[in-house]
């Protein structure tokens, strides 16, 4: 027998705002023997994140790989410039293990002992820290890492589309003269992205799109570092970059390098959502297939990031002075994650002497990956917007409204990308603010929810990592601000280059 008790006092669980309390219900199932248990919140069956529970280890690996590799990875060789071979590799390995550990924490916090599932990062934060503090520390990072990342995908995808068009045209003056403007390339990208979104109502249905995004992500990362090895293209340039900077600059560039490494790992803001697409029961909880998916995806991520960082550094060891000798320091500090990374020197030194089919393939796979990853990061936004309707009307969104929400968000993201095309240059600063969501908050959540013995090994580990993550975030914010103040910011409003 299964004894079902309905408890509508959501405020006691600190899971929702007052406007949501009228629609959310927590059903606690008293389990006996091997009876299956699921989160039985009726509203969740209406929302894109938890509408379908058919996910498995393979689909989670696809989602994680698609969302875990991005344009940030192309900046890893730049991070090695101030750190060097040994320290750069050590820091990359530490960051990899650290974020993998915090992901393990989130996966194990996803499901409470009573069987209730926290399928959204904000809800878990509210349960762990309280309603006011939970919202304060989690709303901005999750909002930026979802909506803001989509805007950055528009900027990156639009610019890469333009690069792809230029490669196709080659030296044909007439073809190049018909090229679209920057804002028009942005518009092409967002139209394609929203068109794709119309065919996939929930996160689980995106598994095939995420698989395509995973393949293209590994493809363009691998193509780049393999191309550098084949061409044996270490640039023979005069003067090491170390001779051009002061002691304070060196410290800031080391911090910026650490920031690039830390920000190259992402996806923590969607890991709970991805796990929410899986079914669960007492014998086979969702954390088991989810962790298998994480293991598969992050093994592939490591196989992409390490060669890209090491080979890229070997190829462009003097990149800072190579691009512009007179303004090398400005170049280094400006080429932060999402701002082009090694695509900038790639365009300058290799595009002219490399087959246009290879270069075109790299750009095309990057565009496809941006389109696919856009869907994964946009889904939490769609979920929040649809929640506003379902909590008010107490019914699922009709199809026309769901399509309208996607079009509305696409239009809003396009307007932001068009108005602030330099937003990619702020990626390091904004990413440093959101860094605790990846490296610190999961540690504190584990302590407040699992309550390990004070001063035990697990308690000390989580307190230490959480505190270190907060300190690192503050240092990276300071270093990013100094770089912007020292080198300036090209705020080209409404004028994509």
N, C-alpha and C positions, 0 to 999 in steps of 0.2 A: 504493500500500500504506500501511496505517496501522499503525505499531508501537506497541503498548500496553504500558506498563510499570506494574505495580501496586506501589505503595509504601505499606506499612502503618505506617511510622514517623511517626505523626502528631505525636508530641512534638517531632520536629525542626522541624516547621512551626509549632509553638506554636498550633495551631488548636483544641485541645479539652482538656478535663480528662482525667484518667486513666480515669474511668468511661466517657468517650465514645470513648476510643482503641480499645476493643475492637470498636466497630461502624463507625466512620468509616474510609473508605479513600479515598486520593487516587489517582486514575488520571491520569497524565500522558500526554497524547497527542502524539506527535511528528507534526506536520502536514507534509504535502507539498502543494504547489500550493494548490488551493482546497478541500481537505477540511474539512468542518465540524468544530468542536470544541465540546464542551459539558462542563460540570462533571459528572463521572460518579461521584458519591458515592451509593451505593445508598440510604443512610438518608435522603437528601434527598427521595427520591421518596415517602417515607412521611409527611413533615411538612407542615403546612398552608401554610407560606410558599413552599416550593419543590415542592409536589406537582404543580402544573400550570405549564407553561412556555408558555402561549398568549397572554401579555400583549402589548400593542403600545403605541404612542404615545397612542392614545385612552384606553385603560384606565389607563395611568399618569397621564395628565392628570386623569382622574376621581378616582383615589385621592389624588393630591396636592392637588387643589382641595378635596376633602371633608375631608381631614385638616389642610389648611393654613389654613382660615378657621374660627374658633371664637368663643366668647364673649369671648375676649381682645380681639378687634377692637373690641368695643363700648366698651372703655376708652380707645381712642386719643384721643378728644376731651379726656379728663382729662389725658392726657400733655401736651397742648398748653397747658394752663393755666399751668404755670410756665415753659414754653419760649417761648410766643408763636407768631405766625404763621410768621415767617421761620425761626427756629431750629428750630421743631417740624417744618416741612416738610423742612428740610435734614437733620435727624437721621433722619427717617423714610426719606428717600431713601438716606442712607448705610447705614442698617441693612438696607434692602431689597437694595442692591447687595452688601453684605457677606455676608449669608446666602445670596444667590444664587450668589456665588462659592464659598463653602464647600460648597454643594450640588454645584456642578460638580466640585469636588475629589473628593467622595465617589463621584460617578457614574463618574469616571475611575479611581478606585481599586478599584472593584467587581470588576474582572476583572484578574487578574495576567497577565504576559506568557506564562506557561506554559499559560494557559487556565483556571486554577482561579478560581472565583467566590466572593467573600465576600458571602454573601446575608444576613448579620446584622451589625449594628453591633458587637456584642461580639467576634465573631470577627476583624473587621478591626482592632479595638483591640488584641487580643492579638497579632496578627501585627506590628502597628506598634510597640507598646511593650513587648512581652514578656508572658509569661503572668501574672506577679504584678501588674505595673504596669497592664497592659491591663485586667485584671479590676477593679483598685482604682479606676481612673478612670472606667470605663464601666458597671459593674454597677448602681450606684445610679441614675445619670441615666437609663439605659434602662429600668430597673425602674419608676422614678417616672413617667417620661414615657409609659409604656404602662399599667401598672396604676393609677398615681395619676391619670392623665388620665381613665381609665374611671370612677373614683370621683367625680371632679369632674363628669363628664357625668351621673352619677346625681343628684348634688345639683342641678346646673343644670336638667336635664331634669325632675326631680320638682317643683322650684319653678315652672318655667314651665308645667307641666301644671296646677298649682294656679291660676296667673294666668289660664290659658286657661279653666278652669272658672268662675272668677269673672266673666270677661268674658261668657261664655255666660249665666250666671245674671242678670247685671245687678243690678237693684234688688230682685229677687225674694228676699224674706227666707227663705221656706221652702226654696227651692233652695240658697241659701247655707248654710243650717243643716245641710244634708245633705253638705256638703263633707267630704272625707277629711282626716285629719291629715297632718302633714308626712312622717312615716315611711311612711304608707300610699301617698302619692304617689310616694315613692322606690321602694316595692315594685311599684307599677304600672309604672313606667318600666323597672326591671330585668327584670321578667317579659316585657315587650315586647321588650327587647333580647336576652334569652337565647332567646326564641322565634324571633326572626329569625336568630340565630346557628346554630340547629339546621339550617337549610336551606342553609347555605353552608359546605362543609367546608374550603375553602382560600381564600387571599387572592385568587387570580385569579377565582374564582367570585363574589367580592364586587363586581365591576366595575359591575354594574347598580345595586347598593345605593349605591356611591360616586357614581354618576352622579346618583341622586336626592338624595344628600347635597350634591353640588356645586350642583345647581339650587336647593335650598332655602337653602343658605348665601348664594349671590349674591342670592337673592330677599329674605331678611329684611334683609340689609345695605342693599340698594338701596331697599327700602320705607321704611326708617327715614330715610335722608338725603333721599329724595324728599319724604317727608311733612313734614320740617322746612322744606324749601324752599317747599312749597306753602302751609304755614301761616304762613310768614314769622315763625317763632316765636322770634326772639331776645328773651330775657327782659329787660325793662326794670327792672333792680334796682339798688338804691343801693349804692355802695361797692365799689371794686375789691378783689379778694382780696389784692393785694400789700400793702395797708396793714395787714394783720392779722398779719404774720409777721415773725420776726427774721431776721438774716442766716444763722445756722446752719440754721434751718428752711428758708429758701429753698434752700440748698445741698442739703439732704436731699430737698426736693420736686423739684428739678431732676434729681437722681439717680433718684428714683422715676419721674419722667416718662420719662427715658431707659430705665429698666427696663421700663416698660409698652411702649414702642416696640420694644425688643429682644425682649420675650417675646410680642409679637403675631405674630411669625413662628415657625412651628413645622413639624414633620414630618420633621426630619433623622433622627430615630431610627427612621423607617420607610422612608426613601428607598432604602436598600440592599435591604430586603425587597421593596419594590415592583419594583425592577429585577430582583430574583431571579425574578419571575414571567415574564420575557421569555426567549425563545430567543436564541441567539447563535451566530455563526460568524465566520470570519476576514474575509469580505467585508462582513458586516453585523453588527458587534459590538453588544451590547445598549446601549452608551452612546449610540448614535445615536438610536434611537426614544425612549430615556429622556429625552434632552436636549430632543427635540421636545416631549415631554409636559410637561417642566418649563417650557419657553418658553410653551406655551399656557396652562398652569394659572396661572403667576405673572403673566402679562399680565392675566388675569381677576382675580387676587387684588389686583393694583395698582388695577384699575378699581373694586374694592370698597372697599379700605382708604383710599385717598386722599380720595375724596368723603366717606366716613364720618367721617374725622378732621377734615377742614376744615369741612364743613357742621356737624358736631356741635359743634365749637369755636365757630363763628359763632352757633349757637343757644344754647349753654349757656356762654357766655364767663364768666359770673359764677356758674357752677354751685356752687362751694364755699360761697359766701355765700347762694345761693338756697335750698338745701335746708334748712339750719339755721344761721341767722346766728350763733348763740351757739357752735355747735360746728363751724364750717366747716372748721377744720384737721383735725379728727378725721374728718370726712366725706371730705376729699380723700385722706388717707393710707389710709383703709379701702377706698375704691372702686378697688381694684387689679384686674388682670386676673382674670377668671372670677368676680368678685364682683358682677356686675350691670352695671357700667359705666354707660352712658347709659340703660339700661333703668330705673334708679332714678328719675332726673328725668322720664323719659318717663311712668312710671306716675303721678307726682305732678302733672305739668302738662298732659299731653296726653290721657291715657286718658279723662278725663271729657268732653272736648269733641271727640273724634274718633270716627268711626263704629266701632261695636264689631266690624263685619266686618273692617275694616282692622286694628284692634288684634288681633283674634282670629287673623287670617291671619299676622301677624308672630309671635305666640306659637306657632302651630301649625307654621310652617315652622322655627322655632328648635328645637322638640321633635323634628321629623323629622330635622333635621340632627344633633342630638345622638345619636339612635338610630343613624344611619348611620355617623357618625364613631366611635362606640363600637365598631363592628364592626372598623374598620381598626386602631384602637389595641389592641383585645383580641387580635387575631390573633397578634402576637408572644408574648403570654402563653400562648395556647393552644399555640403552637409549642414553647415551652420546657417546658410541662407534658407534652406528648406525647413530647418528646425523652427525658424521664426513663423512660418506658415502653419506647420503641424501643431505647434504649441498653442496657436491662436484658434485654429479651426478644428482641432482635434480630429484630423483626417489627413490622409496622404496627399501629397501634391499631385494635381492633375498633370497629364503629359505636357500640355501647352505651357503651363507655368514652369515646369522643370526645364523645358527648352528655353523659356524666357529668362530664367535665372542664369543659365549658361551664357546666353547672349549678353545679358547685362554685365556679368562679371568680365567677360571678354572685352566688352567695350570700355569698362572702367580701367582694366589693366592696360589696354592699348593707350588710353588717354594719359595715364601716368607715365608709361614708357615714352610716349611722344613728348610730354612736357618735361620729363627729366631723363633724357637719354644718357646723362652722365652718371646715372644711379649706380652703374657698375663700378665706378671709381670709388664709391662709398661702401663697396662690398665688404672690405676689411673692417671698417669701423662698425657697420651694422652687424656683421657677423660676430665681432668680438662682444657686442652687447648680448647677442643671443647665445653665446657659447655656453653659459651655465646650463642651458636646457639640455645640452649634450653631455657635458662632463661633470656637472655639480648636482643639479636637482635630483637626478635618479638616486644618488647616494644618500641625500637627506630624506628622500621619500622612503627609502628602504628602512632607515632608522626609525622614522616616525610611525611607519605602518607595521613593520615586523618586530620592532622593539627588542633588538638583541641586547644581551647583558652589557651594561656599561663597562667600558674599558676592555671588553673582549676583543679578540683579534678582528672579527668582522666589524665591530663597532669602530675600532680605531682605524681600520682600512677605509671605511666609508666616510668617517669624519675627516680623515686626512685628504682623501681624493676630492671630496666636496669642497673643502676649504681651499685646497690648491687650485681647483677649477675656478673658484670665485676670484682669487688673487690673480690668476693668469688672465682672466677676462678684464680685470681692471687695468693691468699692465698693457694689454693689447689695445684697449681703448685709448690709453694715454699715448702709446707709440703711434697709433693711427692718426690721432689728432695732431700730434707734432709733425708728422709727415705732411698732412694736409696744410698746416699753417706754414711750414717751411717751403714747400714746393708749390703751394697754391692748388686751386681746383678749377678746372676748365668747366665752368657751369654753363654749358651751351643749351639753355632752355629752348625747347621747341625747335631745335636745330640738330638732328642726328647727323653725325659726320659719315 
